């Protein structure tokens, strides 16, 4: 066999594929400043741009990792009717749910965990905007209530990280019913003398803002988070006026008294621990 045949046989065994060293996996373009950021550096900085401090959207797994002590446990997702109206637009609602589950590896748009923050017992819910825009439907409403019930059972605060485009319209009035249901659940928490803390992340809008997102005993937001009910363009068209610069951003809401504080992601864990400690002591007094 000639040397050329040997080379050909060797080359035939080589499988060309994109691996972890590809440029697509090494760099990330910041949505805030447009600069390219080394992915490892972004991960080490809690998915916050080291150049402009833009807070990237993150899902439940990272949020729990950044917030809770090691050893937290996930609450099972409650079973609800998945397509109660048999809704269809350009595609079946049931198909949209399947696609969202495949893309995010989550059952629905709200995940809940029991755990501790710096040793303090808490129950934490995290909305995933990547799952159908974090929209609130039967599953999200039921998961929220189960989280509150778990907090009451554990006699600890309930913390919600919101990220949503609003109610899930594929479920019609059933999605809107989750607004008063969540409000009643929060009142149950208060009746038990337990704190409810809302952390607003980008974006928090629509029916979620109009219900449990704005009912916290303490309202905290991440820097630059979009927070509002209707969109800015809709408001401008309705009132026929130009809205102020930064309208509906966390800093604007803080300045106008709608939220209590804006905290960088790297400070969020310590801030929540302080708030939980203070409110827990007050509740026990």
VENHUFEN-V789803 format. One record per pair of residues at least 6 apart in sequence whose C-alpha atoms are under 8 Angstrom apart, sorted by the first residue. I is the first residue (numbers start at 1). J is the second residue. Records with the same first field share a line. If there is no record, write none. Layout:
# VENHUFEN-V789803
I: J, J
This chain:
# VENHUFEN-V789803
20: 26
25: 39
26: 38, 39, 40
27: 36, 37, 38, 39
28: 36, 37, 38, 39
29: 35, 36, 37
30: 36, 37, 49, 54
31: 54, 56
32: 52, 54
33: 51, 52, 54
35: 51
37: 49, 50
41: 50
42: 48, 49, 50
45: 266
46: 66, 265, 266
47: 55, 56, 57, 58
48: 54, 55, 56, 265
49: 55, 56
54: 223, 224
55: 222, 223, 224, 265
57: 129, 202
58: 128
59: 126, 127, 128, 129, 130
60: 111, 126, 127, 128
63: 126
64: 113, 126
66: 269
67: 117, 268, 269
68: 115, 116, 117, 118, 269
69: 115, 116, 117, 118, 119
71: 115
72: 113, 114, 115, 116
73: 113, 114, 115
74: 111, 112, 113, 114
75: 111, 112, 113, 114, 147
76: 112
77: 107, 111, 139, 143
78: 139, 142, 143, 146
79: 139
80: 138, 139, 142
81: 138
82: 94
83: 93, 94, 171
84: 171
85: 170, 171, 172
86: 92, 93, 94
87: 93, 170, 171
88: 170
93: 170
97: 132
100: 106, 130, 131, 132
101: 107, 108, 131
104: 130, 131
106: 131
108: 131, 139, 140
109: 127, 128, 129, 130, 131, 132, 133, 134, 135, 136, 139, 140
110: 125, 126, 127, 128, 134, 139, 140, 143, 144
111: 125, 126, 127, 128, 143
112: 123, 124, 125, 126, 143, 144, 147
113: 123, 124, 125, 147
114: 121, 122, 123, 124, 150
115: 121, 122, 123, 124
116: 122, 123
117: 269, 272, 273
118: 270, 273
120: 273, 276, 277
121: 156, 157
122: 151, 156, 157, 158, 159
123: 147, 148, 150, 151, 156, 157, 158, 159
124: 147, 158, 159, 160, 161
125: 144, 147, 158, 159, 160, 161
126: 160, 161, 162, 163
127: 134, 160, 161, 162, 163, 164
128: 134, 163, 164
129: 135, 163, 164, 165, 203
133: 163, 164, 165
134: 163, 164, 165, 166
135: 164, 165, 166, 167, 168
136: 164, 166, 167, 168, 175, 178, 207, 208
137: 167, 168, 171, 174, 175, 176, 178
138: 171, 174, 175, 178
141: 175, 178, 179, 181, 182
142: 178
144: 182
145: 181, 182, 185
147: 158
148: 158, 185, 186, 189
149: 185, 189
151: 157, 158, 189
152: 189, 192, 194
155: 194
156: 194, 195, 280
157: 194, 195, 196, 197, 276, 280
158: 194, 195, 196, 197
159: 196, 197, 198, 199
160: 197, 198, 199, 213
161: 198, 199, 200, 201
162: 198, 199, 200, 201, 203, 204, 208, 213
163: 200, 201, 202, 203, 204, 205
164: 203, 204, 205, 206, 208
165: 203, 204, 205, 206, 208
166: 204, 205, 206, 207, 208, 209
167: 175, 176, 206, 207, 208
168: 175
169: 175
176: 207
179: 207, 208, 210, 211, 212
180: 211
182: 211, 212
183: 211, 212, 215
186: 196, 212, 215
189: 195, 196
190: 196
193: 283
194: 280, 283
195: 217, 276, 279, 280, 283
196: 216, 217, 218
197: 216, 217, 218, 219, 220
198: 212, 213, 214, 215, 216, 217, 218, 219, 220
199: 213, 219, 220, 221, 222
200: 213, 219, 220, 221, 222, 225, 227
201: 221, 222, 225, 226, 227
202: 222, 224, 225, 226, 227
203: 225, 226, 227
204: 213, 225, 226, 227, 228
205: 226, 227, 228, 229, 230
206: 228, 229, 230
207: 229
209: 227, 228, 229
210: 229
218: 259, 260
219: 259, 260, 261
220: 259, 260, 261, 262, 263
221: 250, 259, 261, 262, 263
222: 250, 262, 263, 264, 265
223: 250, 251, 262, 263, 264
224: 249, 250, 251
225: 249, 250
226: 248, 249, 250
227: 248, 249, 250
228: 248
232: 243, 247, 248
236: 242, 243
246: 252
247: 253
250: 259, 262
251: 262
253: 259
254: 260, 261, 262
263: 271
